[in-house]
Amino acid sequence: MNMSSEESPILILQALRKEGYLNLLLFGPYEIVMEEIFEESVKEVASTVGLKSEEISILEDADRAAEELLASEFERYVTRKYNPEIKEVLVKYNLLGAPIAREYGGRGARQIVESLMLERLGQVGLGVITLVDVHQCLGSLAVQEWGSEEQKKKYLPKAASGEILFAYGLTEPEAGSDPASLKTTYRKEGDGYRIKGSKYLISNGSVATHMIVFARSSDSGQISSFIVNTSEKGFSVEIRLEEKVGLFTSDTSMISLEDVFVPKEDMLHVEGKGMAVAYSALLNGRIGIGSGCLGVMEDCLKQAKERARNRVQHGKEIGKHQLIQRHIATIASNLEACRWLVYRAAMKKEEYDRNRSDVRLRAQADRLSAIAKYMASTLAFDSADRAMQVFGGFGYSILSPVAKHFLDTRVARIYEGTDEIMQLKIASLELGKDFEAYR
Ligand SMILES: Cc1cc2nc3c(=O)[nH]c(=O)nc-3n(C[C@H](O)[C@H](O)[C@H](O)COP(=O)(O)OP(=O)(O)OC[C@H]3O[C@@H](n4cnc5c(N)ncnc54)[C@H](O)[C@@H]3O)c2cc1C
């Protein structure tokens, strides 16, 4: 849609309506009935940014999927097991391929819609978010943004239907915050390449059908990216990392690649440009994690309010004690401080998606996604801690709904860029390249 600011508001609104956007304030009445806090988010975005009816229907599906996942997710968390229902329920509601373009079998959700979807799923917990974020933001979108037409046709419809589940293999035992020091190598052989090395702390690692793998050429030393079929000979799960602090419902594994063959047509993007793929996937992923953390804060707020209204101590509901009110006020403020920060990062990413050659827009999207991820993960963890405090001794039981967020959310300050790396990134984007504290 192309409209100059001189056009009258009525014309602009008519154009919006013609294109199927719903401006709820003026055009209502599209009856949106969803989980209460999420409904507010959807209405606010619809009335400010504009959402099409098919976009709202993605969010209605996310609302239903989140509701349906609650029981299995909690049960699996208590029993410390991977939750296979996450993928099943997302397939059932046709959400696994939400951000994949329609022409490749997805629902074409732009970033703000993807963010809202993850916000709702984040209420259930970061276990759900980890599976979805890795599959969609680090996997499917990497193929969509960097893949050849053949790769998109081959992989994306199956990634949307659930026949394919992606993992993302960047981290290694000796290369975490400094991924460019990775040691996994590849060499040319016949019609393809052989990859050899280890990938550590890989989400979806033992359940994925395909993994985006980053490896260094044994000849030139340059890093390239590949779409690796996990059923290929030489690909094995070395250990399922189950002794985690939380995030039990998400699979985390260590992967061994012993001369795994990749046909040449499955190199992703051009040779030597693997880190460009890795970093752009992380840009998407960080907005995803920030969005999921909004959902965590929403659930913490909801649970803490309910407890504060019902638990009586010293002759009155604890919510009438001012120090408990301080926790409620802080969680609510954490959420509001991050909500539009995440949406703004999402909208900047959309702007960049429309102008992929604009390096200035790319830097802005990078900066905002780092800030959104850094703030939302820090404040979601703080919110979970405060909700646990409101719950008192029961909050410390793994059976309380808020302890799960406390245990699960801590990782958001570590994966896809630690707090420290996010701060260094933000600072160097502020100060300029000469001030980069790391390479
Ligand atoms: C549950 C879980 C799931 C994960 N899923 C995936 C996945 O799917 N795919 C994948 O590739 N990776 C994944 N990771 C890996 C994750 O991205 C890394 O753990 C993270 O990037 C940090 O790397 P590291 O653990 O090696 O820590 P290190 O890099 O060793 O960092 C240790 C500490 O040093 C700090 N530090 C490092 N360098 C600097 C610096 N220059 N200045 C200041 N401080 C610094 C860090 O911030 C951190 O506090 C996952 C991790 C976890 C825990």
The ligand as an SDF file (V2000), in Angstrom:
LIG
                    3D

 53 58  0  0  0  0  0  0  0  0999 V2000
   19.0380  -24.6910   26.4640 C   0  0  0  0  0  0  0  0  0  0  0  0
   19.9350  -24.1360   25.3990 C   0  0  0  0  0  0  0  0  0  0  0  0
   19.5610  -24.2480   24.0720 C   0  0  0  0  0  0  0  0  0  0  0  0
   20.4220  -23.8050   23.0610 C   0  0  0  0  0  0  0  0  0  0  0  0
   20.0580  -23.9670   21.7430 N   0  0  0  0  0  0  0  0  0  0  0  0
   20.9700  -23.6920   20.7600 C   0  0  0  0  0  0  0  0  0  0  0  0
   20.6850  -24.0140   19.3920 C   0  0  0  0  0  0  0  0  0  0  0  0
   19.5950  -24.4940   19.0530 O   0  0  0  0  0  0  0  0  0  0  0  0
   21.6600  -23.7900   18.4630 N   0  0  0  0  0  0  0  0  0  0  0  0
   22.8750  -23.2650   18.7820 C   0  0  0  0  0  0  0  0  0  0  0  0
   23.6860  -23.0780   17.8890 O   0  0  0  0  0  0  0  0  0  0  0  0
   23.1630  -22.9170   20.0700 N   0  0  0  0  0  0  0  0  0  0  0  0
   22.2580  -23.1320   21.0610 C   0  0  0  0  0  0  0  0  0  0  0  0
   22.5480  -22.8390   22.3760 N   0  0  0  0  0  0  0  0  0  0  0  0
   23.8600  -22.3100   22.6870 C   0  0  0  0  0  0  0  0  0  0  0  0
   23.8710  -20.8530   23.1340 C   0  0  0  0  0  0  0  0  0  0  0  0
   23.5910  -20.0190   22.0560 O   0  0  0  0  0  0  0  0  0  0  0  0
   25.2240  -20.5730   23.7890 C   0  0  0  0  0  0  0  0  0  0  0  0
   25.2070  -21.2440   25.0410 O   0  0  0  0  0  0  0  0  0  0  0  0
   25.4870  -19.0870   23.9940 C   0  0  0  0  0  0  0  0  0  0  0  0
   25.6960  -18.4510   22.7670 O   0  0  0  0  0  0  0  0  0  0  0  0
   26.6940  -18.8260   24.8980 C   0  0  0  0  0  0  0  0  0  0  0  0
   27.8120  -19.5830   24.5060 O   0  0  0  0  0  0  0  0  0  0  0  0
   28.5810  -20.4740   25.5850 P   0  0  0  0  0  0  0  0  0  0  0  0
   27.6070  -21.2970   26.2980 O   0  0  0  0  0  0  0  0  0  0  0  0
   29.6970  -21.1530   24.9000 O   0  0  0  0  0  0  0  0  0  0  0  0
   29.1670  -19.4430   26.6330 O   0  0  0  0  0  0  0  0  0  0  0  0
   30.5510  -18.6560   26.5000 P   0  0  0  0  0  0  0  0  0  0  0  0
   30.6690  -18.0500   25.1640 O   0  0  0  0  0  0  0  0  0  0  0  0
   31.6550  -19.5110   27.0050 O   0  0  0  0  0  0  0  0  0  0  0  0
   30.3110  -17.4560   27.5310 O   0  0  0  0  0  0  0  0  0  0  0  0
   30.5080  -17.5710   28.9360 C   0  0  0  0  0  0  0  0  0  0  0  0
   30.3180  -16.2080   29.5560 C   0  0  0  0  0  0  0  0  0  0  0  0
   31.2920  -15.2920   29.0440 O   0  0  0  0  0  0  0  0  0  0  0  0
   30.6420  -14.1590   28.5070 C   0  0  0  0  0  0  0  0  0  0  0  0
   31.4210  -13.6590   27.3650 N   0  0  0  0  0  0  0  0  0  0  0  0
   31.8600  -14.3400   26.2890 C   0  0  0  0  0  0  0  0  0  0  0  0
   32.5110  -13.5160   25.4630 N   0  0  0  0  0  0  0  0  0  0  0  0
   32.4890  -12.2920   26.0220 C   0  0  0  0  0  0  0  0  0  0  0  0
   32.9850  -11.0080   25.6570 C   0  0  0  0  0  0  0  0  0  0  0  0
   33.6600  -10.7880   24.5230 N   0  0  0  0  0  0  0  0  0  0  0  0
   32.7720   -9.9670   26.5050 N   0  0  0  0  0  0  0  0  0  0  0  0
   32.0920  -10.1490   27.6500 C   0  0  0  0  0  0  0  0  0  0  0  0
   31.5910  -11.3330   28.0590 N   0  0  0  0  0  0  0  0  0  0  0  0
   31.7870  -12.3820   27.2450 C   0  0  0  0  0  0  0  0  0  0  0  0
   29.2620  -14.6500   28.1040 C   0  0  0  0  0  0  0  0  0  0  0  0
   28.3410  -13.6040   27.9970 O   0  0  0  0  0  0  0  0  0  0  0  0
   28.9560  -15.5910   29.2390 C   0  0  0  0  0  0  0  0  0  0  0  0
   28.4770  -14.8690   30.3300 O   0  0  0  0  0  0  0  0  0  0  0  0
   21.6760  -23.2090   23.4020 C   0  0  0  0  0  0  0  0  0  0  0  0
   22.0180  -23.0530   24.7550 C   0  0  0  0  0  0  0  0  0  0  0  0
   21.1830  -23.5120   25.7390 C   0  0  0  0  0  0  0  0  0  0  0  0
   21.5960  -23.3580   27.1840 C   0  0  0  0  0  0  0  0  0  0  0  0
  1  2  1  0
  2  3  1  0
  2 52  2  0
  3  4  2  0
  4  5  1  0
  4 50  1  0
  5  6  2  0
  6  7  1  0
  6 13  1  0
  7  8  2  0
  7  9  1  0
  9 10  1  0
 10 11  2  0
 10 12  1  0
 12 13  2  0
 13 14  1  0
 14 15  1  0
 14 50  1  0
 15 16  1  0
 16 17  1  0
 16 18  1  0
 18 19  1  0
 18 20  1  0
 20 21  1  0
 20 22  1  0
 22 23  1  0
 23 24  1  0
 24 25  2  0
 24 26  1  0
 24 27  1  0
 27 28  1  0
 28 29  2  0
 28 30  1  0
 28 31  1  0
 31 32  1  0
 32 33  1  0
 33 34  1  0
 33 48  1  0
 34 35  1  0
 35 36  1  0
 35 46  1  0
 36 37  1  0
 36 45  1  0
 37 38  2  0
 38 39  1  0
 39 40  1  0
 39 45  2  0
 40 41  1  0
 40 42  2  0
 42 43  1  0
 43 44  2  0
 44 45  1  0
 46 47  1  0
 46 48  1  0
 48 49  1  0
 50 51  2  0
 51 52  1  0
 52 53  1  0
M  END
$$$$
